[in-house]
Amino acid sequence: MDVMKAVTTRRSIRKFKEDAVPESLIREILETARWAPSWGNTQPWQIVIVTGEKLENFKKANRQLQADGALPQPDTTMPATWPEAIKQRYNDIGKRVLTALNIPRGDKEARGRYYSDMATLFGAPAMLLFCLDKEIAREYGMLDIGAIIQTTCLLAHARGLGSCILSATVLYPAMAREIIPLPSSQAIIMGIALGYPAAGTSINEFERERAPLDSLTLWVK
């Protein structure tokens, strides 16, 4: 797939098929993704691929913690506030998702089911956790993680897979470490749900928008 097409057609997938993703395919994607740029070619990332029973245990525990209203304690601090323009974009995608699912704004039960689906990675059969050594889990290390996550998502899309970058995968790192053998020196930064997109579903096909280029750029000559 042409890179221009990959960038403009890749989207977040919120409903996956149950079909397992072959390990060979995940390996192929990551073999290429490791060429993503990083500061000083440090390649600081550690990628943990979780499937099978471990992933099912993670999903179950993640959903239960969310249902119990457990306080998230991610290794990376989440933003508490957003500038108004950015907040408006965030609210817009939320509305589009709920509209695609035919969930009225006041239907708390239906919204709860959606959040439960999110906690269980929308049924994805694989999860990729991107980690950094705790000593560099900030600044340039974060830029490097962003670069390899984007590269991985585009490569997955080009190979017929769907992905969703989900903060819901990293809200309870203590739970994750009980299930997944992660070195204590590694901070869990972000996770990706990975699998084959479920076709013909409104949640995977609603119209998307991006801010106009002129609102995002400043040309200096």
C-alpha positions in Angstrom: 0.0 0.0 0.0 1.3 3.5 -0.9 2.3 5.4 2.2 0.1 8.4 1.3 -2.9 6.1 1.1 -1.9 4.3 4.3 -1.8 7.5 6.2 -5.2 8.8 5.0 -7.1 5.6 5.1 -5.9 4.1 8.4 -8.4 4.6 11.2 -9.1 3.5 14.7 -10.9 0.2 14.8 -13.4 -0.3 17.5 -14.8 -3.7 16.6 -12.6 -6.7 15.7 -13.1 -10.2 14.4 -12.2 -13.0 16.8 -9.7 -14.4 14.3 -6.2 -14.7 15.7 -3.4 -12.8 14.1 -0.6 -15.1 13.0 2.5 -14.6 15.1 4.5 -14.5 11.8 2.5 -11.5 10.6 3.0 -9.6 13.9 6.7 -10.3 13.7 6.8 -9.1 10.1 5.2 -5.8 11.0 7.5 -5.3 14.0 10.6 -6.3 12.0 9.8 -3.3 9.8 8.5 -1.0 12.5 11.8 -1.2 14.3 13.2 1.1 11.6 11.1 3.9 13.0 13.2 7.0 13.8 14.4 7.7 17.4 16.5 10.3 19.1 20.1 9.6 18.4 19.1 6.1 17.1 18.6 5.1 20.7 15.7 2.8 19.9 14.6 3.0 23.5 11.3 1.0 23.1 10.4 -2.4 24.6 7.4 -3.9 22.9 5.4 -6.6 24.7 3.0 -8.7 22.5 0.1 -10.2 24.5 -2.3 -12.8 23.1 -4.1 -16.0 24.1 -4.9 -16.7 27.8 -2.7 -13.9 29.1 -4.7 -11.4 27.1 -8.0 -12.8 28.1 -7.0 -12.6 31.8 -5.9 -9.0 31.2 -9.2 -8.1 29.6 -11.2 -9.6 32.4 -9.2 -7.9 35.1 -9.2 -4.6 33.2 -13.0 -4.7 32.7 -13.6 -5.5 36.4 -11.4 -2.7 37.7 -13.2 -0.2 35.4 -16.6 -1.5 36.5 -15.5 -1.2 40.2 -14.6 2.5 39.5 -11.0 1.8 40.5 -8.8 4.9 40.3 -6.5 4.8 37.3 -2.8 5.0 38.2 -1.0 4.9 34.8 2.8 5.0 34.7 2.5 8.2 32.5 0.4 11.1 33.8 -2.7 11.8 31.7 -3.6 15.4 30.8 -6.1 16.8 33.2 -7.1 19.8 31.0 -7.0 20.6 27.3 -7.0 23.9 25.4 -10.5 24.6 24.1 -9.9 23.9 20.4 -8.3 20.5 21.3 -11.1 19.7 23.7 -13.7 20.4 21.0 -12.0 17.9 18.7 -12.0 15.3 21.5 -15.7 15.8 22.2 -16.5 15.6 18.5 -15.0 12.1 18.1 -16.9 11.0 21.2 -20.2 12.2 19.7 -19.4 10.5 16.4 -18.7 7.2 18.1 -21.9 7.3 20.2 -23.9 8.3 17.1 -22.4 5.4 15.1 -23.5 3.1 17.9 -27.0 4.7 18.2 -26.4 5.5 21.8 -28.3 8.5 23.1 -26.4 10.9 25.2 -28.4 10.1 28.3 -28.3 6.3 28.0 -25.8 5.6 30.8 -26.3 1.8 30.5 -25.4 1.7 26.8 -22.5 4.0 27.4 -21.3 1.7 30.1 -21.4 -1.2 27.7 -19.3 0.7 25.3 -16.7 1.5 28.0 -16.7 -2.1 28.9 -16.0 -3.0 25.3 -13.1 -0.5 25.3 -11.7 -2.0 28.5 -11.6 -5.4 26.7 -10.0 -3.9 23.6 -13.1 -4.1 21.4 -12.5 -7.8 21.1 -9.0 -7.6 19.6 -7.1 -10.9 19.7 -3.7 -9.2 20.3 -2.4 -6.3 22.3 1.0 -4.6 21.9 2.3 -2.7 24.9 4.9 -0.1 24.3 7.3 0.5 27.2 10.2 2.7 28.1 12.9 2.4 30.8 11.5 4.5 33.7 14.6 6.7 33.6 13.7 8.1 30.2 9.9 7.8 30.3 9.5 11.4 29.4 10.4 14.0 26.7 12.4 12.5 23.9 11.6 9.0 24.9 7.9 9.8 24.5 8.5 11.2 21.0 10.3 7.9 20.1 7.4 5.8 21.3 5.0 7.9 19.3 7.1 7.4 16.2 7.1 3.6 16.5 3.4 3.4 17.4 2.4 5.3 14.3 4.8 3.3 12.2 3.3 0.0 13.6 -0.3 1.1 13.0 0.4 2.1 9.4 2.2 -1.1 8.7 -0.6 -3.1 10.2 -3.1 -1.3 8.1 -1.1 -2.0 5.0 -1.2 -5.7 5.8 -5.0 -5.8 6.3 -5.1 -5.4 10.1 -6.8 -2.9 12.2 -5.5 -1.1 15.3 -6.6 1.2 18.0 -4.3 3.2 20.2 -5.9 2.8 23.6 -5.1 4.6 26.9 -7.6 2.0 28.4 -4.8 -0.5 28.1 -2.4 1.3 30.5 -4.7 2.7 33.2 -3.9 -0.1 35.7 -0.2 -1.0 35.4 -0.1 -2.9 38.7 -2.8 -5.3 37.4 -0.9 -5.7 34.1 2.3 -6.6 35.9 0.5 -9.3 37.9 -0.6 -11.0 34.6 2.2 -10.1 32.2 5.9 -10.6 33.0 7.1 -7.0 32.6 10.5 -5.9 34.0 10.1 -3.5 37.0 12.4 -1.1 35.2 10.0 -0.6 32.4 7.2 2.0 32.4 4.1 1.0 30.4 3.5 4.0 28.1 0.7 3.0 25.6 -1.0 -0.1 24.2 -2.4 -1.0 20.8 -5.4 -3.3 20.2 -4.5 -5.3 17.1 -6.6 -7.6 14.9 -8.8 -7.9 11.8 -11.5 -5.2 11.5 -15.1 -6.4 11.6 -16.5 -5.3 8.2 -19.9 -3.7 7.7 -20.1 -2.2 11.2 -21.0 1.5 11.6 -18.5 1.9 14.4 -15.6 1.1 12.0 -17.0 3.1 9.1 -18.4 6.5 10.3 -17.1 9.6 8.6 -14.0 11.1 10.2 -12.7 14.7 10.1 -9.4 16.4 10.5 -8.7 20.1 11.3 -8.0 22.3 8.3 -4.3 22.5 7.5 -4.3 26.3 8.0 -5.5 26.0 11.6 -2.5 23.7 12.4 0.3 25.5 10.5 2.3 28.7 10.6 4.3 29.5 7.5 7.4 31.6 8.0 9.4 33.0 5.0 
